[in-house]
Amino acid sequence: MFNKISIIFSIIGLLIVNNLYLYWQIYEFSFEKLLSNTLGIALFIEVFLLTILISLYFRIHPIGKYRWY
């Protein structure tokens, strides 16, 4: 169950959210706009949450013979 949910979140983030972020980063970035841009703040929150979810998944289900503690 957790594996399917993390794959779905990863695909959504890769195909939809990251493309919006790259466009914003290349053409419209400024630090003053970042503080008032809820889309930018939401993208950073998503990155942190997905990093935590993926690291917890790899802690429970390591991909090799070495475990991460």
Secondary structure by P-SEA (a helix, b strand, c coil): caaaaaaaaaaaaaccaaaaaaaaacccccaaaaaacaaaaaaaaaaaaaaaaaaaaaaaccccccccc
